[in-house]
Amino acid sequence: MNGYLVVAYGFVWGIFTLYAWVISGRQEKLKREVEELKSAFSPK
């Protein structure tokens, strides 16, 4: 029974880490897009 708890704990942390990594990548992409839009619409 205790072994299942360790496996479940590791699985949950693995999913959380994967989720955080994906969200981080999306955030960086969004930052780049915002910067592109700012430069496109800024007065020249």
Rosetta blueprint (number, residue, H / E / L):
1 M L
2 N H
3 G H
4 Y H
5 L H
6 V H
7 V H
8 A H
9 Y H
10 G H
11 F H
12 V H
13 W H
14 G H
15 I H
16 F H
17 T H
18 L H
19 Y H
20 A H
21 W H
22 V H
23 I H
24 S H
25 G H
26 R H
27 Q H
28 E H
29 K H
30 L H
31 K H
32 R H
33 E H
34 V H
35 E H
36 E H
37 L H
38 K H
39 S H
40 A H
41 F H
42 S L
43 P L
44 K L
